[in-house]
Amino acid sequence: MEDPRAYVRIADQVRQQIKAGRLKPGQPVPSITTLAQDHRVARQTAAKALQLLESDELVHRVPGLGYYVSEHS
């Protein structure tokens, strides 16, 4: 069953792109704005998805530049 929380679904989608190699280490992940627009959610929801991926150490944040796929993901 799919998780009802939008931020979890967004994080899972980005996680799958990383695991499938479509997003490679060092590459930027879609921005908060892009994720919010693509998934029709609030920017805060998209930001929470990226924070979840950061806590899982799949991405890291570069202040002022965005989120990037971690080297060891």
N, C-alpha and C positions, 0 to 999 in steps of 0.2 A: 504494500500500500504506500502511496506517495505521501510524504510529509505535508501537512497542511500549511506549514509556515513557509512563506514566500522566500525568506532569506536562506532557509535550508535548501530549498529547491534550486535557487540560483547558485549557491555554493557547490551543490552537487554537480550541476552542469559544468561549472568552471573546473571542478576537480576532475571530471571525466575528460575534459579537453586536455588537461595536463597529463593525466595517465595515458591517454591515447597518443600523446606526442604532438598534438596540434598546437599546443602552447609549450614551448621549450624553455629550459632554464635560461634566465636572463631576459626573456622576452616580457614585454608589458602585458598585463591582463587587461581586458576591457575596463574602461573607466567607470566610476560610480555613475556618472551621467549616462553613459552608453547602456550600462546594465539596467538602470532605472527606466530608460526609454524603451529598451528592447522587451523588458518584462512587465512594463506598465505598473511600476511600483514607485513608492516614494524613494528619494535619494537616500534617506536614512535606512531604508530596508536594504538597498543595494550595498551601502557602506557596511551594514552589519554582516552581510554575506562575505565581503572581503575580509572583515575582521575575523570571522570564523575560520576562513582559510589561512589567515595569518597565525591564528592560535594553533592551527594544525601544522604550521611551518611549511606550508606548500607555497606561500607567497610571502614577500616582505615589502614593506612600505618605504618608499623614498620620499621624504617630505617635500612637497611642492611638485613632485613629478608623477606620483601614482604608485601603483602596486606592480611588482614584477615576480615572475616565477622564481622560486628559490633554486639555488644550484643543486641542492641535494634532494629535490622532489622527484 
